[in-house]
Amino acid sequence: MSDTFDTLRVGIVGLGVGRAHLRAYQQIPGIEIVAVADADPARLEEFGAANNIPNLYEDYKPLVARDDLDIVNVCTPNVLHAPVAIAALESGKHVLCEKPLASTLTDAEAMVATAARTGRALDVTFNHRQRADVQALKAYIDQGGLGRIYHAKAWWLRRNGIPGLGSWFTKKAMAGGGPLIDLGVHMLDMALYLMGEPRALAVSGAVYAELGPRGRGGSGMQKQLVGAGYEVEDLASAFIRLEGNAALLLETSWATYRANNDEFGVTLYGTEGGAEIRVVNYVQGDTLMFYTDVAGIPVDIQPHLGKGEGHLASIRRFVDILRSGDWSILNGREGLVRTRIIDACYRSAVEGREIIL
C-alpha cells in the first residue's frame, strides 16, 4: 500500500449497492479492483467472473487483512458498517462507506474516532447530493440567491416501498431502523448540505409501524431473507431546530396510503427567495424550481438540467481528495452528524419528548 496513489487498489465488501460502486470505480483512471467479499457464494462467483476480479471472499476479514489495498468500500447491511470499517482503518486502509455511517450512534462515534487515531480517510457515500438539481441549487444558494434560509422541508415518501418484508432492512438489530435511517438520512444530508451545515440544537420525532407488521407495503424487491418479523417503523417524521433560528421538517416512509409513487424532495424558504426540488419516481429532468420576484412580480423559474453522476461523482471526489495528499476533510464527521440527529429522532419517539443536542 502506498500514499502516492498513482494506482489505487480497492476492495469492495458487499455486492448489493457495491455493484454501483464498482461501476463508478471502473470509470475512474488508475483504479484496480483487487478483491470483493460477499456472503452469497453464487453471487460472488458470478460477479467476480463477470468483472475479472481475482480475489473473492465470503468473509470480509481476509479481504481487509490484505496488505495490497488502499481503499475498502463498505457496502454491507448497516450493522456491519462499523466492524468492517474499523478493521479496515486499523489495518491502514482508507474507507468509503455507504450511508448511513452506522446503525447506531455508538458505532458511528467509534468509526470516526478510529479514523482520527489511525490517520486514515473515512467518508460516507451520499450519492443523491450529486444530482444535477441539487448541485445547481447549491450553486445558486452559495451565490446568495435565497438569502438566509430559515425554514426547510425534506421528504422521501413511498406508497409501497418496504425493501423486502422479512429482509435485513426490517430487522432492528441489522438496520438500526426503517425508512428514517434508510431514506431519511439521504434527505437530511441533502437539506443540511444545501443549508450550509447548520448545527442541530434539538429534535422532536415520531415513528409509526402500521402497515409493515401486517405484511402490507412490500415493494417486491428481492432481498436476502433473514426471518419473517417486521421490527422497524414504516413512517417517521421529525422537527429539527437548527442554529440561527432555523428549522427543518423531515418526513419519510416506506409504506403509507398516499399517491401511488416514490417521491422525494426538499423545499427551502429564504429571506431573498425560495426553491424546491421534487423528484417523482426518480425522474432527472425539470425537478428544480426557483421562486423569486422580478420587478416586484412573483416569478417561478424552472432550469433545464441534465443528469447528475450520483455514485460516480461521490467516488471520484473521494479518490481525488486522496490523491491530493491531504484527506483531513474525509474524517466521517458529516456522517456522524446525520447519525446523531437520526438517533435523537428515534430517542424522541420512544421517550415522547424533545431531545436537546
N, C-alpha and C positions, 0 to 999 in steps of 0.2 A: 504494500500500500504506500502511496506517495502523495504528498501535498502539492505537487506540481500540476497534476490533473490534466496532462496532455491527453491521456485516455483515462476515462473514469470507468471503473469496473463496478457493476451493480448486481445486487442480489435482491430478488423480489419474494416476499413471503405473503402468500395468499393469492389465489388465481380467480377471485371474483372480480372486484374492481381492479385488481392487479393487472388484468389484461389491458385495461385502458392506460395504465401507467406504462406497460411495455410498449404499446403503440406510440406513446409520446416519446419515450426514450429512443425508439427506432428512427425518429425524425430529427434527432439532435446529433450532429457530428461528434465523433470522439467518444462515443458511449459503447461499452461492451457489456452485454447481459451475460454474466458468468454462471449464475445459478438461480434456481427458483425452488420454492418449497410450497407444498400444499398437502392437506390431509387426505385428499381424494387421489388414490394412485392412478386411476384410469384417466382422470382429467390431467394429472401431472404428466403422464407419459404422452398423451395426445398433444398437450401444449408444448412440451419440450421438443418433440419431433417436428411439429409444425414450425417452430421458430429456431430450430438448430441450436438449442441450449444444452450444453454438455453435462451439466451437473444438476441432478434432480433429487430432491429430498422430501420425504413425507413428514419430517420433523424439522422445525426451524433451527434447532440448536447447532447441528453440524454446519449449516449454512452460515450462521452468524459467526461461528468459530473460524471460518476460513481466513487466512492471512492475506488473500489477494483481492479483497473487496474494499472499495472506497465508500460505497453507499449501500445501505439496506433500506429497501422500501417496505413499509409495513402496511399490508392491505388485508388484514385478518379481521375476524369478529372483534368487536370493541374490547372485550375482556382481555384479549391477548396483546393489545397495543403496548401496554406498559412492559410486560415481561420481555417481549421481543425487542422493543426499542432500548430498554435499559441494558439488556445483554449486548446489543449491537454497539451502543455508545461505550460501554465498558471495555469492549474489545477493539476500540479505536475507530469505529465506523461513524460516518455521518448518517443521519436518519431523516427520511421523509416519511411522514405518517399520514394515512388517510384520516379524514375527520370522523368522529371527534378526536381530540388529543387522547382521551382515555375514557373509560366507562365510569370512573369515579374521580372525585376531586383529589383524593389521596394519591391515586396512581398518577394523575397529571402532575401534581406537585413533585412527585418522585422523579418523573421523567425530566422535568425542567432542571431540577437540582443535579441530576446525573449529567446532563449536557453541560451545565456550568462547571462541574467538577472535572469532567474529562476534557473540556475544551473542544468538544465536537459540535457540529451543527445539528439542530433539531427544528424541523418545520412541519406544518400541517398543510395538507392539500385542500384549500378552499377554492375549488375549480370554478364555482359559479361567479365569483367576483371577477373572473377573467372574461365574462360575457362582454360583447361589444357594447350593449346598452349600459351596463354597469361602468365600464371604462369611460364611455362618453359622458355619463352623468358625473362621474368623479372629476373629470377634467373641467366640466362646467362649474362644479362646486368650488374647486380649487382656484378658479378664476374669479370667484366672488358672485357667481350668478344667482345663488339663493340667499346670499347674506348669511346671517346666523340661523342655523337650523335649530328650532326649538321643540319640534314635535315630529315624531315619525311613527309609521305603522309598517310592520313587516309580517308577511304571512306565507304559509305553504299549506294548501288545503286539498285534500283528495276526497272523492266520494267513496270509492272502493280501492284502497291502495295499501292495505296491510301487506308487507313484503314477505309472504309465506306464513300462513297460520301454522303455528307449531314449530317454526324455524327458530334459529338463534336470535333473530330480530325480536321475537316476542318473549324471550326469556330475560327476566330482570338481571340475573347474575351475569349473563353473557353480553347483553347490550347496554345495560345501565339505565334503560328507559325505552320509551316508544318514539313517537314522531317528534317529540321535543328534542331529543338528543340526536335523532337521525336526520330530520328535515329542518327542524328549528335552528340547529346550530349553523346551517348554511345561511339562513335569513338573519340571524343575529349577527353573524360575521359580515354580511352584506351591509346591514344598516350601520353598524359601528364603523366599518371601513369608510362608507360614504360620509358619515358624520364627523370623521376625523378622530376616531378613537376616544370619545368622551368616557370618563370614568363612571362606572355604575355605582350608585350610592345605596340603593335599596330595591328590593324585588318583592312583588306580591304575585303569587301564581296559583293556578287551579288546574287540576288534571281530572280526566274522566275516562272510564273504560266501560262504555255502554254497548258497543257493537261487537268488538273482538271477542270478548268472553262468550258470546252467543254464536260464534262461528260466522258472523257477518263481516262484510267489508274486505274480504280477501281479494287480492289483485290478480291471482292466477300465476304470479311469478314463481318459478321453481327454485326453491331454496332447500338446502340440506335440512331434513327434519331431525330435530333433537328431542322431540316429545310433542305432546298434544296440548299442553297448557298455554294459556294466554295470561301473562303476568305483568303487562305494562299498560300504559294509557293508550287510547286511540284518539284523544283530543286533548290539547293543552293550550292554555293562554296565560299571559303574564303582562304585568305592568311594571316597567323598569324605570326608576328615577335615575336621571343622569346629572352629572355636574353641569353647572351653567343654567340651572332651572329648565333643563330639557327632559323629555320623556320619550319612551319607546313602548309601543304596544306590539306584542308578539303573539301570533296565533298560528297553530299548526295542528294538522290532523292527518291520520292515515285513512280514517273512515268516518264520514259524517253525512247525514242526509242534507245534501246541498246540490248545487249544479253538478251534473254528471261529467266532471272533468278533473284534471290535475292542474292546479293553478298556484303560482307563487308570484310574489311581488313586494315592492316597497314603495311607500308614499312618504315624501319629505315636505314639511312646511317650514319655509324660511322667511326671514324678515324682508327679503327683496324678491322672492319668487318661490315657486313650488315645483315639484316634479314627481312623476310616478312611473315606475316600471311595473307592467302587468304582463305576465307570461302564462298563456293557456296552452296546455299540452305540449310544452317545450318548444313552442314556436320561436324563431330567431328574429323575424323582421317586424317592424312597426310596433314595438313594445314599449318605447320610451316616449313620454310626453313632458314638455316643459310648460309651466303656467307662469305668465308674466303679464306686464302691461306695455303697450306701445301707444305713445301719445295719449296716455290716460285711458286707453281702451283695453279691456281684458282680451288676452290672446293666448291660444293654445298652439304650441309648436311641436310637431312630430318629426324628428330627424329620421332619415333613411339610413339604416346601418347594416353592415354586413354581419357575418357570423364570427363570434369570438373563438378563441382557441382552447378554452377550458383547461383540461389536464395538461395539454402541451405547453401552454403559457405558464402554468404553475411550476411545472417541472423544469422548463427552460430557465425560469427565474432562479430556481434553486441551484441549478448547475452553474449558471453564470456567476452567482454570488460565490459559490465555492471556488470557481476558477479565478476570481478576483484576489483570492488570498486572505480576505477579511470577511469571515462569516459571522461576526459577532451579532448581527441583527437576526440571524437564524437561531434564536435561543428558545423557541417554543412558548414565549410569554403571551403572544396573541392567542394561541390555542388555550393556554391556561386561563386567560381572562374569560373566554367563552365558556369553558368548563365550569368556572367558578359561578358564573351567572346562572347557568343551567342547573347546577347543584342547588343554588338558592331558590330557584323556581320550584324544584321538587320538594325541598325542605319546607317552603312556604305552604305548599299544597297539603303536606302531611300535618304541619303544626297549626294551620289555619291562621297564620299571621304574616305580616310583612317581615322580611329578613333584611336587616341592615348589614351592608357590606363594609 
